[in-house]
Each structure stands twice: as structure tokens, then as C-alpha cells.
Amino acid sequence: MKNILVPLGLSEKSVDIARLQYAIDFAKELGGTVYAVQVFRELPRSGSLPSVNETLKDISASGIEEKFTEVDKKGVDVIALPLESDLLEAIPEFNLKHSIDLIVLGSESDNVNNPYFLGETSGSLVKKTEIPVLIIPENYSFRPISKILMAIKSGVVKKQGSLVPVKEILSTFEAEIKLLQIKTADFLPEDLEFHKDLAELISSYKSSENATLFQGVLEHLNENNPDLLCVFRRKRGFFGKLWEENKILKKDFESRIPLLVLKGAN
């Protein structure tokens, strides 16, 4: 995970800075580069001069760099990246040129009056991008990752490279991973088959019968006390249904520790 992208401007400034600092601390451990992204809106070409849009780009870059003054870069390359147009369109286009390995997003405020775990833009990025996403709770400070809890319904992993982020984290932090397989009502016999790469990564295995994957996760989180929760974004199953909508309600899903969402496994 050499190229880490952090969208800014989706939260309050203090939350943006805390998340950017987490990404920098994380990148330092992995030897990566952080791209801090903020979108600016170009004026219509028919009614503006190119120089005006260049000025808007410069203003956006200055706004990003101003936030850099409030973080400790720790020797990490942190690059201000103003992007044109819509974030959901700009990130995939930038990814084609620079091969982004990870997007770091933030969950919504933990204020009890805020019903959402992910807002519209963050939820859309998780749903639509093929890039792995790391979701950080509000104002969560970086700490080394020693224990990972991976929650799955199926052990089948078809997409090439899906497990690369987990492999890098395990190698970098000398961590261990516990696999929790949740057997729900629609559990199939083939779900018991485990991809060879996945089987080689896990330190221990446990299964649980629950109505949903999230219920199984809640039941075992305190018992395992992990530093990182890891899930797949699948087309079939709880998380597939969860991300049918862009916004995600806390009553449907919430995590108080960093959540790594790997690209679809089937």
C-alpha cells in the first residue's frame, strides 16, 4: 500500500486533520505516500477563462496545504491534490494514472443525534470504488495493529489481489488475524470452502450462527478486542445489501475501531 488517498472536505476541519494524521502515521509504517484530495468546481468553459479555473485550482491547493501545517508529516511524502469535478468521478480517473492502493475515509460523528455511520459521499465511495477502503472513527488516533478480526460469510475469494492489503498489514505490524465465519439463514455448503491464500493468513478460526453478519461481529468484538475489523464488500450477503444505499445508518452498522473494506470477493 504505497499510495494512500485521503479525501478532505467531507467533514469538519478538525476531523479532516485527525484523519489525515492517521493516514500519515499509517503510511509511515508502510513506507507509503499520502495524497490529500479536495475537489474544486471548475466554471463552465463557455463562461470563463482557463486562468480563472487555474486560480480556483491554486486556491484549493492552498486550502489543502494549510491543513498540512496542523499535522506532523513524520518524513512521509504528503501531496496536495486538488481534483476537478465530482469526487466519485475524479478518484477513479486519478487511480488509473497513479494506482491508489487504499482510500482512508472517516465515519460520521459519534454524536448520538447523528444517525449515520457513513454519509452520502463516503458511502458512495465504499460502494462504487474497486479500491480498498479504510474507515476511521471520528478523531481516532493511530496505534500499531496487532490483532485483526476478519468477519466473513463465505471463504470463497475470487478477485485477484483482494487480500493484498491484509497481507501487507500482517507483514508490517507482525499482526495475527482471527477469522470469524458467520453462518446466516442463507449460508451455502460452498461457503465452507476457503481460498488457499485466505487459509494461509489466518491464525485462528471460529464460526457463529447469527441472523446477520453484523450481529455476529457485535457478539464477538469484545471477546476478541481487535485493533482492526476487516470485511469484504460482496454482491451477495449482508454487506452487499447494506451498501445498496449510499448512506449507512448506525442502527444498521457501526464500528468503533478502524474498518478495512476489501474489494468485492465474488
NUTIGU-19000 format. One record per residue (C-alpha): residue in one letter; z, y, x. Coordinates in Angstrom, 3 decimals, padded with zeros to 6 digits. Layout:
N
+------+----------+----------+----------+
! rest !       pz !       py !       px !
+------+----------+----------+----------+
!    A !        Z !        Y !        X !
...
+------+----------+----------+----------+
//
This chain:
266
+------+----------+----------+----------+
! rest !       pz !       py !       px !
+------+----------+----------+----------+
!    M !  000.000 !  000.000 !  000.000 !
!    K ! -001.255 !  002.622 !  002.390 !
!    N ! -002.464 !  005.183 ! -000.174 !
!    I !  000.090 !  006.229 ! -002.789 !
!    L ! -000.780 !  008.718 ! -005.515 !
!    V !  001.798 !  010.852 ! -007.332 !
!    P !  000.637 !  012.867 ! -010.382 !
!    L !  002.554 !  016.135 ! -010.720 !
!    G !  002.864 !  018.464 ! -013.664 !
!    L !  003.784 !  015.732 ! -016.160 !
!    S !  007.494 !  016.592 ! -016.093 !
!    E !  009.837 !  019.456 ! -015.280 !
!    K !  009.600 !  020.732 ! -011.701 !
!    S !  012.913 !  019.190 ! -010.619 !
!    V !  011.812 !  015.771 ! -011.928 !
!    D !  008.438 !  016.122 ! -010.177 !
!    I !  010.203 !  016.865 ! -006.884 !
!    A !  012.626 !  013.929 ! -007.230 !
!    R !  009.724 !  011.554 ! -007.922 !
!    L !  007.684 !  012.974 ! -005.042 !
!    Q !  010.665 !  012.462 ! -002.718 !
!    Y !  010.962 !  008.848 ! -003.888 !
!    A !  007.260 !  008.284 ! -003.169 !
!    I !  007.649 !  009.808 !  000.320 !
!    D !  010.685 !  007.622 !  001.108 !
!    F !  008.810 !  004.569 ! -000.168 !
!    A !  005.677 !  005.442 !  001.816 !
!    K !  007.702 !  005.886 !  004.998 !
!    E !  008.895 !  002.288 !  004.756 !
!    L !  005.366 !  001.025 !  004.126 !
!    G !  003.608 !  003.309 !  006.611 !
!    G !  001.586 !  004.943 !  003.848 !
!    T !  000.103 !  008.303 !  002.885 !
!    V !  001.113 !  010.223 ! -000.254 !
!    Y ! -001.438 !  012.135 ! -002.323 !
!    A !  000.248 !  014.647 ! -004.621 !
!    V ! -002.128 !  015.267 ! -007.512 !
!    Q ! -002.272 !  018.058 ! -010.034 !
!    V ! -005.143 !  018.761 ! -012.406 !
!    F ! -006.697 !  022.171 ! -012.842 !
!    R ! -009.155 !  023.086 ! -015.574 !
!    E ! -012.491 !  024.469 ! -014.466 !
!    L ! -014.022 !  027.218 ! -016.532 !
!    P ! -017.363 !  026.338 ! -018.180 !
!    R ! -020.156 !  026.729 ! -015.658 !
!    S ! -022.213 !  028.852 ! -018.042 !
!    G ! -019.498 !  031.459 ! -018.293 !
!    S ! -018.034 !  031.545 ! -014.811 !
!    L ! -018.912 !  031.851 ! -011.163 !
!    P ! -018.291 !  028.984 ! -008.703 !
!    S ! -015.993 !  031.294 ! -006.772 !
!    V ! -013.709 !  031.597 ! -009.809 !
!    N ! -013.298 !  027.828 ! -010.013 !
!    E ! -012.667 !  027.657 ! -006.258 !
!    T ! -009.895 !  030.202 ! -006.787 !
!    L ! -008.393 !  028.044 ! -009.555 !
!    K ! -008.500 !  025.068 ! -007.193 !
!    D ! -006.777 !  027.074 ! -004.456 !
!    I ! -004.078 !  028.219 ! -006.889 !
!    S ! -003.471 !  024.617 ! -007.929 !
!    A ! -003.247 !  023.516 ! -004.282 !
!    S ! -000.752 !  026.301 ! -003.568 !
!    G !  001.375 !  025.165 ! -006.506 !
!    I !  001.484 !  021.623 ! -005.129 !
!    E !  002.306 !  022.785 ! -001.604 !
!    E !  005.127 !  024.949 ! -002.951 !
!    K !  006.784 !  021.733 ! -004.148 !
!    F !  006.373 !  020.286 ! -000.654 !
!    T !  008.860 !  022.869 !  000.612 !
!    E !  011.567 !  021.218 ! -001.523 !
!    V !  011.159 !  017.683 ! -000.190 !
!    D !  011.797 !  016.008 !  003.154 !
!    K !  008.452 !  014.647 !  004.342 !
!    K !  010.126 !  012.438 !  006.972 !
!    G !  006.974 !  012.367 !  009.052 !
!    V !  004.854 !  010.999 !  006.189 !
!    D !  001.380 !  012.453 !  005.596 !
!    V !  001.685 !  014.226 !  002.224 !
!    I ! -001.594 !  015.676 !  000.983 !
!    A ! -002.015 !  018.247 ! -001.788 !
!    L ! -004.833 !  017.139 ! -004.058 !
!    P ! -005.945 !  019.429 ! -006.880 !
!    L ! -008.297 !  017.466 ! -009.143 !
!    E ! -010.731 !  018.814 ! -011.686 !
!    S ! -010.823 !  017.953 ! -015.388 !
!    D ! -008.712 !  015.271 ! -017.050 !
!    L ! -006.216 !  013.207 ! -015.050 !
!    L ! -007.357 !  009.957 ! -016.684 !
!    E ! -010.916 !  010.655 ! -015.560 !
!    A ! -010.127 !  012.180 ! -012.171 !
!    I ! -007.903 !  009.401 ! -010.793 !
!    P ! -010.409 !  006.519 ! -011.200 !
!    E ! -013.105 !  008.673 ! -009.609 !
!    F ! -010.833 !  009.542 ! -006.672 !
!    N ! -009.824 !  005.876 ! -006.378 !
!    L ! -013.445 !  004.843 ! -005.826 !
!    K ! -013.577 !  007.079 ! -002.744 !
!    H ! -010.094 !  006.577 ! -001.300 !
!    S ! -008.820 !  003.170 ! -002.546 !
!    I ! -005.465 !  004.122 ! -004.061 !
!    D ! -003.023 !  001.207 ! -003.775 !
!    L ! -000.249 !  002.499 ! -006.021 !
!    I !  000.435 !  005.226 ! -008.581 !
!    V !  004.024 !  006.485 ! -008.828 !
!    L !  004.925 !  007.748 ! -012.294 !
!    G !  008.185 !  008.855 ! -013.859 !
!    S !  009.763 !  007.706 ! -017.096 !
!    E !  010.688 !  010.281 ! -019.687 !
!    S !  014.076 !  011.995 ! -019.700 !
!    D !  017.057 !  009.728 ! -020.351 !
!    N !  018.334 !  012.321 ! -022.819 !
!    V !  019.352 !  010.471 ! -025.996 !
!    N !  017.306 !  012.941 ! -028.038 !
!    N !  014.098 !  011.898 ! -026.270 !
!    P !  012.851 !  008.677 ! -027.945 !
!    Y !  010.118 !  007.932 ! -025.389 !
!    F !  010.197 !  005.825 ! -022.230 !
!    L !  006.658 !  006.925 ! -021.283 !
!    G !  004.773 !  009.929 ! -022.579 !
!    E !  001.123 !  010.165 ! -023.609 !
!    T ! -000.447 !  010.710 ! -020.173 !
!    S !  001.792 !  008.328 ! -018.213 !
!    G !  001.409 !  005.636 ! -020.857 !
!    S ! -002.371 !  006.074 ! -020.804 !
!    L ! -002.460 !  005.648 ! -017.028 !
!    V ! -000.451 !  002.422 ! -017.224 !
!    K ! -002.683 !  001.140 ! -019.997 !
!    K ! -006.097 !  002.094 ! -018.648 !
!    T ! -005.988 !  002.048 ! -014.864 !
!    E ! -006.506 ! -001.064 ! -012.750 !
!    I ! -004.259 !  000.428 ! -010.063 !
!    P ! -000.689 ! -000.956 ! -009.822 !
!    V !  001.881 !  001.497 ! -011.187 !
!    L !  005.479 !  002.065 ! -010.098 !
!    I !  007.570 !  003.790 ! -012.790 !
!    I !  010.674 !  005.578 ! -011.513 !
!    P !  013.611 !  006.509 ! -013.794 !
!    E !  014.433 !  010.207 ! -014.020 !
!    N !  015.961 !  011.563 ! -010.757 !
!    Y !  016.284 !  008.055 ! -009.295 !
!    S !  016.887 !  008.120 ! -005.532 !
!    F !  015.159 !  005.714 ! -003.178 !
!    R !  017.086 !  002.701 ! -001.926 !
!    P !  015.852 ! -000.333 !  000.012 !
!    I !  014.600 ! -003.160 ! -002.181 !
!    S !  016.390 ! -006.429 ! -001.514 !
!    K !  016.139 ! -008.174 ! -004.895 !
!    I !  013.179 ! -008.275 ! -007.264 !
!    L !  013.207 ! -009.704 ! -010.766 !
!    M !  009.728 ! -010.660 ! -011.945 !
!    A !  009.530 ! -011.300 ! -015.687 !
!    I !  006.557 ! -013.308 ! -016.947 !
!    K !  005.412 ! -015.374 ! -019.896 !
!    S !  002.657 ! -017.193 ! -018.046 !
!    G !  002.417 ! -018.320 ! -014.432 !
!    V ! -001.367 ! -018.038 ! -014.524 !
!    V ! -002.703 ! -015.262 ! -012.266 !
!    K ! -006.480 ! -014.884 ! -012.349 !
!    K ! -007.148 ! -011.412 ! -010.979 !
!    Q ! -007.691 ! -011.380 ! -007.248 !
!    G ! -005.246 ! -009.168 ! -005.374 !
!    S ! -002.784 ! -008.826 ! -008.259 !
!    L !  000.139 ! -009.949 ! -006.104 !
!    V ! -000.629 ! -007.824 ! -003.025 !
!    P !  001.920 ! -005.055 ! -003.862 !
!    V !  004.699 ! -007.621 ! -004.285 !
!    K !  003.767 ! -009.359 ! -001.033 !
!    E !  003.928 ! -006.057 !  000.853 !
!    I !  007.313 ! -005.140 ! -000.633 !
!    L !  008.739 ! -008.569 !  000.171 !
!    S !  007.453 ! -008.344 !  003.743 !
!    T !  008.525 ! -004.730 !  004.350 !
!    F !  012.046 ! -004.998 !  002.962 !
!    E !  012.628 ! -008.695 !  003.680 !
!    A !  013.404 ! -008.997 ! -000.006 !
!    E !  013.639 ! -012.011 ! -002.267 !
!    I !  012.134 ! -012.468 ! -005.699 !
!    K !  013.557 ! -014.289 ! -008.703 !
!    L !  011.062 ! -015.407 ! -011.311 !
!    L !  012.207 ! -015.258 ! -014.917 !
!    Q !  009.858 ! -017.008 ! -017.316 !
!    I !  010.366 ! -016.009 ! -020.942 !
!    K !  009.276 ! -018.610 ! -023.466 !
!    T !  008.455 ! -016.916 ! -026.758 !
!    A !  007.133 ! -018.363 ! -030.010 !
!    D !  003.519 ! -018.238 ! -028.798 !
!    F !  004.281 ! -019.942 ! -025.466 !
!    L !  001.491 ! -022.342 ! -024.452 !
!    P !  001.617 ! -025.506 ! -022.284 !
!    E ! -000.751 ! -023.935 ! -019.739 !
!    D !  001.748 ! -021.093 ! -019.237 !
!    L !  003.837 ! -023.555 ! -017.226 !
!    E !  001.099 ! -023.748 ! -014.595 !
!    F !  001.856 ! -021.493 ! -011.638 !
!    H ! -000.683 ! -019.805 ! -009.422 !
!    K ! -000.277 ! -021.046 ! -005.846 !
!    D !  000.264 ! -017.530 ! -004.403 !
!    L !  002.914 ! -016.772 ! -007.013 !
!    A !  004.736 ! -020.049 ! -006.416 !
!    E !  004.871 ! -019.337 ! -002.674 !
!    L !  006.523 ! -015.940 ! -003.214 !
!    I !  009.466 ! -016.838 ! -005.417 !
!    S !  012.938 ! -017.583 ! -004.074 !
!    S !  014.311 ! -018.937 ! -007.350 !
!    Y !  013.162 ! -019.679 ! -010.894 !
!    K !  014.768 ! -019.543 ! -014.311 !
!    S !  013.402 ! -019.872 ! -017.823 !
!    S !  014.731 ! -018.397 ! -021.026 !
!    E !  013.783 ! -018.648 ! -024.704 !
!    N !  013.605 ! -015.284 ! -026.444 !
!    A !  011.728 ! -013.567 ! -029.249 !
!    T !  010.083 ! -011.128 ! -026.813 !
!    L !  009.717 ! -010.689 ! -023.069 !
!    F !  011.784 ! -007.505 ! -023.242 !
!    Q !  014.690 ! -009.310 ! -024.914 !
!    G !  014.632 ! -011.891 ! -022.142 !
!    V !  014.619 ! -009.172 ! -019.495 !
!    L !  017.587 ! -007.398 ! -021.105 !
!    E !  019.519 ! -010.645 ! -021.275 !
!    H !  019.127 ! -011.340 ! -017.551 !
!    L !  019.061 ! -007.872 ! -015.943 !
!    N !  022.817 ! -007.517 ! -015.499 !
!    E !  023.148 ! -011.102 ! -014.300 !
!    N !  020.563 ! -010.579 ! -011.545 !
!    N !  021.241 ! -006.901 ! -010.734 !
!    P !  017.788 ! -006.382 ! -009.140 !
!    D !  016.542 ! -003.307 ! -007.273 !
!    L !  013.093 ! -003.648 ! -008.828 !
!    L !  011.744 ! -005.086 ! -012.069 !
!    C !  008.192 ! -006.426 ! -011.910 !
!    V !  005.834 ! -007.306 ! -014.784 !
!    F !  002.142 ! -007.947 ! -015.333 !
!    R !  000.080 ! -005.854 ! -017.693 !
!    R ! -001.605 ! -008.676 ! -019.603 !
!    K ! -004.021 ! -008.585 ! -022.509 !
!    R ! -002.034 ! -011.327 ! -024.228 !
!    G !  001.689 ! -011.180 ! -024.799 !
!    F !  004.463 ! -008.622 ! -025.223 !
!    F !  003.352 ! -006.078 ! -022.654 !
!    G ! -000.219 ! -006.254 ! -023.880 !
!    K !  000.963 ! -005.382 ! -027.387 !
!    L !  003.368 ! -002.789 ! -026.046 !
!    W !  000.615 ! -000.785 ! -024.383 !
!    E ! -001.714 ! -000.794 ! -027.371 !
!    E ! -000.285 !  002.680 ! -027.899 !
!    N ! -000.239 !  005.252 ! -025.103 !
!    K !  003.316 !  006.412 ! -025.730 !
!    I !  006.098 !  003.861 ! -025.311 !
!    L !  009.329 !  004.192 ! -027.258 !
!    K !  012.665 !  003.451 ! -025.623 !
!    K !  013.517 !  001.163 ! -028.524 !
!    D !  010.522 ! -000.989 ! -027.526 !
!    F !  011.047 ! -000.898 ! -023.781 !
!    E !  013.226 !  000.894 ! -021.237 !
!    S !  014.181 !  000.309 ! -017.601 !
!    R !  016.972 !  001.994 ! -015.645 !
!    I !  015.578 !  000.680 ! -012.334 !
!    P !  012.061 !  001.110 ! -010.870 !
!    L !  009.466 ! -000.870 ! -012.792 !
!    L !  006.383 ! -002.216 ! -010.983 !
!    V !  003.479 ! -002.914 ! -013.331 !
!    L !  000.871 ! -005.115 ! -011.679 !
!    K ! -002.724 ! -005.007 ! -012.839 !
!    G ! -003.683 ! -007.485 ! -015.546 !
!    A ! -003.286 ! -011.080 ! -014.541 !
!    N ! -005.648 ! -012.516 ! -017.133 !
+------+----------+----------+----------+
//
